[in-house]
Amino acid sequence: MAQLPRSSSQTAVLTASFGDGHDSAAKGIVSALEQSDVPTTGPLDLLKAAKPVTMDLLSAAYRMAITRWPWIWKKLYQVADHVPVGDVPVDFTRSVTRLMAEFFNSTQPVAVISTYPIYGHLIEQLFGTQSLPFSLLTVVTDSTTINRAWLNQAKGHYAVTDKHSADFLLANAIPEERIHITGFPVNPAFARQPKRTADPGKSNPLKILYTPSTGIPLVRKTLQEILDLSRQEKLPLQLTVVLGRHEKRLRKIVAATVPESTNVIGWTDRMPALLSSHDLLIGKAGGAAVHEALVAGCPMLIDYVVPGQEEGNAGLLLAHKAGLIVRDPDDIKSEILSLLENSSERLIAMRLAALQHARPAAALKIAELAVEIATREGH
């Protein structure tokens, strides 16, 4: 079991390692709290702290399911929409609940910010529906289509990305005064990055950022389609591939497919700089990816949507006219060429639309909101 913080901290930020969205949101909030001089525990994964081996296995199984057997994940997602795990105490959640109680006793936080749905249920198990000894703010990392697993009866507040998400909570009996539209808490560093304004053309290469997460055949085909733009269409091109959590699985196939001059990166904390300096992002519709692309002003071609949880993210990007869905790698080349027609007219329009709908200060807003709620509730 991991060692937990023991010193008293004003704000605890709880996360989980299922997907990158929860972690990215937590890290963005922690950065905002630190920028605002609010003491914090840092992002804390109580699930992994309680059951490190089990969580590593479950995280690997999750990535395998969404990559190889999305229909299985869709079924599990639908089950979670009707039977939230936190409502049925099993040995796993009891271990986490015990660790959570120990953590609260030792740190006595003034505010708790959660970016993962199960923590609200476990806090409800500890304290029921009575007033909490701290303020609770659950940050919903999905957009528009929200799983009911996020709902709990603990006396806390919710931060959501958009009005559609707020309407879902209202329809499920969450009081309006406990719902706050903040946007997705991307890293505050995004707001400080210079945005790329040079339009692709004869003197400026098209800068593509690819974050592969699909199966190997689709990744290989996608890379070939991108590279054919340069080989067959004589289009000046600069490709950067960020493998992230998929580095071990994809490093060999990527290295065998792309030229040596391609910038291939494993895990990186430079996404604000990378997204802000590229013309186009190709990747799956994760909550963090979609909202980071909006803030960076980087149009997105979505090559994969995880059933259920990412459908709302994709819909939000399409509604903002800041991206497209390309379900078949064979269509990637033609879609990119269409974006570059008439002096990159569509690409420029998507870039401007992204910046128009971006919420770069969301993390700072959530940090301020957590402090405000804690003060108002007398913690």
C-alpha positions, -999 to 999 in steps of 0.1 A, spaced: 0 0 0 14 34 -10 23 60 17 -3 87 19 3 124 28 2 129 66 5 167 69 -26 188 70 -35 201 35 -62 225 26 -74 208 -6 -73 171 -16 -75 162 -53 -86 126 -59 -81 109 -93 -78 75 -109 -56 60 -136 -85 47 -158 -78 66 -190 -59 99 -192 -89 123 -188 -92 119 -150 -55 122 -144 -52 152 -168 -81 170 -151 -66 164 -116 -32 176 -127 -46 207 -143 -65 215 -110 -34 209 -89 -14 233 -111 -42 259 -107 -43 255 -69 -5 259 -67 -7 289 -90 -33 303 -66 -11 295 -36 -36 270 -22 -20 241 -3 -29 208 -19 -21 171 -16 -13 169 -53 -32 144 -75 -39 113 -53 -51 80 -67 -66 63 -37 -77 33 -58 -41 25 -67 -28 33 -32 -52 8 -18 -48 -20 -44 -17 -12 -66 -14 -46 -83 -51 -49 -89 -53 -14 -103 -24 -20 -127 -42 -51 -139 -75 -34 -143 -60 -4 -161 -43 -27 -185 -75 -46 -190 -94 -13 -196 -69 -2 -223 -71 -36 -239 -109 -36 -239 -113 -2 -255 -87 -10 -281 -95 -46 -290 -131 -53 -278 -150 -20 -277 -183 -39 -277 -174 -55 -243 -165 -20 -229 -198 -7 -242 -217 -34 -223 -198 -26 -191 -204 11 -196 -241 5 -199 -241 -16 -167 -223 12 -148 -250 36 -161 -276 15 -142 -257 -1 -113 -229 23 -100 -201 2 -84 -200 25 -54 -236 15 -45 -226 -21 -39 -197 -24 -13 -174 -52 -23 -140 -61 -9 -122 -38 -33 -142 -7 -25 -141 -15 12 -103 -13 11 -105 20 -7 -131 33 18 -109 24 47 -79 41 32 -101 71 24 -112 74 60 -76 71 72 -66 98 48 -94 122 58 -85 116 95 -49 123 91 -51 153 67 -85 168 76 -89 186 43 -110 217 40 -120 208 5 -120 176 -16 -120 177 -54 -127 145 -72 -122 138 -109 -134 102 -107 -170 91 -100 -165 63 -75 -151 87 -48 -185 105 -44 -201 71 -37 -175 61 -12 -178 95 6 -216 89 7 -209 55 24 -187 72 50 -209 102 58 -243 95 43 -263 124 31 -255 146 61 -233 177 60 -197 168 52 -166 179 73 -152 194 41 -166 208 9 -169 183 -20 -166 192 -56 -169 164 -82 -154 174 -115 -172 155 -143 -147 148 -170 -172 136 -196 -191 160 -218 -227 162 -229 -235 124 -224 -229 116 -188 -229 82 -172 -251 79 -141 -221 65 -122 -212 102 -116 -244 107 -95 -243 102 -57 -262 114 -27 -233 130 -8 -239 166 -1 -215 181 -26 -212 202 -57 -205 194 -94 -183 211 -120 -193 203 -156 -179 212 -190 -211 225 -207 -248 233 -204 -259 199 -218 -240 182 -190 -256 206 -164 -290 197 -178 -283 160 -173 -276 167 -136 -307 188 -132 -328 161 -148 -314 137 -122 -325 158 -92 -291 176 -85 -301 211 -72 -292 239 -96 -272 257 -69 -248 227 -67 -241 226 -105 -213 248 -119 -204 251 -156 -166 256 -156 -153 238 -187 -127 210 -186 -97 218 -164 -68 216 -188 -34 225 -176 -32 263 -171 1 262 -191 -21 260 -223 -32 296 -218 5 307 -218 15 290 -250 19 310 -282 -6 297 -308 5 286 -343 -9 310 -368 12 302 -399 -9 285 -425 3 254 -443 16 261 -478 47 259 -500 68 277 -474 52 263 -442 48 225 -438 16 210 -425 24 201 -389 5 170 -378 4 156 -342 -7 119 -341 -16 102 -308 -23 66 -318 -44 44 -295 -61 20 -319 -51 -15 -329 -18 -21 -347 -34 -25 -383 -53 8 -379 -22 26 -366 -1 13 -395 -27 23 -421 -32 58 -405 6 64 -406 7 53 -442 -21 76 -452 -4 106 -435 29 99 -451 13 95 -485 4 131 -483 41 139 -486 51 111 -510 22 112 -535 7 146 -530 40 164 -527 27 182 -496 53 196 -472 47 177 -440 61 175 -404 48 146 -384 51 141 -346 39 109 -330 32 108 -292 28 72 -280 20 80 -243 7 50 -224 8 29 -257 45 32 -261 54 -4 -252 26 -17 -275 32 6 -305 69 17 -305 81 -11 -328 54 -8 -354 56 30 -355 94 30 -359 91 4 -387 66 26 -406 78 62 -403 110 78 -417 139 83 -392 133 120 -394 99 116 -377 97 129 -342 84 99 -321 78 106 -284 69 82 -256 53 97 -225 55 135 -223 44 164 -202 49 188 -231 14 185 -246 6 222 -242 36 232 -263 31 204 -288 -6 210 -294 -1 248 -296 26 244 -322 8 220 -346 -19 225 -373 -38 193 -368 -43 166 -341 -53 130 -350 -64 109 -321 -93 95 -301 -120 115 -285 -108 115 -249 -121 142 -226 -86 157 -221 -76 154 -258 -107 172 -271 -106 201 -246 -69 205 -249 -72 207 -287 -98 234 -283 -77 255 -259 -46 251 -281 -66 261 -312 -56 228 -329 -83 213 -351 -88 176 -345 -95 145 -367 -110 120 -344 -100 85 -355 -116 66 -326 -145 71 -302 -147 48 -271 -183 37 -270 -204 55 -244 -180 76 -225 -164 95 -254 -194 100 -276 -203 132 -259 -168 146 -263 -169 139 -301 -203 154 -304 -191 186 -286 -162 190 -309 -184 185 -340 -210 210 -326 -182 236 -322 -171 229 -358 -136 224 -345 -130 189 -357 -142 159 -377 -147 122 -372 -128 99 -396 -139 63 -389 -119 47 -417 -81 54 -421 -86 53 -459 -104 86 -456 -77 105 -436 -57 116 -466 -87 129 -485 -101 147 -454 -68 165 -448 -65 175 -485 -101 190 -483 -91 210 -452 -62 225 -472 -82 236 -502 -86 273 -510 -56 283 -490 -65 261 -460 -99 278 -457 -116 250 -437 -85 244 -415 -83 280 -405 -120 282 -398 -117 251 -375 -88 267 -357 -107 299 -351 -138 279 -340 -117 260 -315 -103 291 -299 -138 307 -298 -152 278 -277 -121 271 -256 -121 276 -218 -84 280 -210 -91 292 -174 -113 263 -164 -88 248 -139 -83 282 -123 -121 286 -121 -124 252 -104 -97 261 -79 -114 293 -71 -148 276 -69 -135 250 -44 -121 277 -21 -153 297 -24 -175 268 -15 -153 257 14 -154 293 28 -192 296 23 -198 263 40 -176 272 69 -148 247 65 
